[in-house]
Amino acid sequence: MTLLNKQEQEQVAAAITAVERETDAEVVTVLTAQADNYAYIPLLWAGIFALLVPGIINYLTNWLSADVLLLSQWGVFALLSLVFRIPGINRRLIPRSVGYWRASNLARRQFLEQNLHHTAGATGMLIFVSEAERYVEILVDRGISSQIDNDAWEDIIAAFTKQVKQGETLKGFISCIEDCGKHLKSKVPATRQKDELPNHLVILS
């Protein structure tokens, strides 16, 4: 998993600029490798295994004394806490619903932090992507939502999500921006000169 390089970021910026020439919307794109560090996930799973595995072994075999059982639980917890921090393993331990919830919260924070709720005419649009969670969301302010139903973005989001899963994040951004632009040009056409927000891709570290 790699975030977009400088040349790819410039392609995204160019696509935004092209769309904004034909609409009053202010489009901001945000990309993050992961919505959360999920530091508690390894500890949670390690704790569950540490409680269950030695206990089940002792229940079935009665091999362990109380002291050995306690030491075994400590050892399993310490070992698995480290093993479960390995990125490839850690990602598999995160429930999908938790990942989506974290990514959704981050998307909403970014809508506010990028000042999309303060644009003239309330025409801010956020295209948010979190790669690890394979999560894509489009958020719009009331100036757009009053003209375009949220259902209009569903197919665009589904197509972009598929491209993120396939490692085609750049292609997904370009297609998404262009497809959104078609709706925006039709329902929120350009009526004024504006460039309130930067067009570059925002990458969260």
ABEGO torsion letter per residue (X at the ends): XBBBBAAAAAAAAAAAAAAAAABABBBBBBBBABABAGAAAAAAAAAAAAAAAAAAAAAAAGABBAAAAAAAAAAAAAAAAAAAABAAAAAAABBAAAAAAAAAAAAAAAAAAAGAAABBGGABBBBBBBAAAGBBBBBBBAAAAAABBAAAAAAAAAAAAAAAAAGBAAAAAAAAAAAAAAAAAAABBBABBBBABBABBBBBX
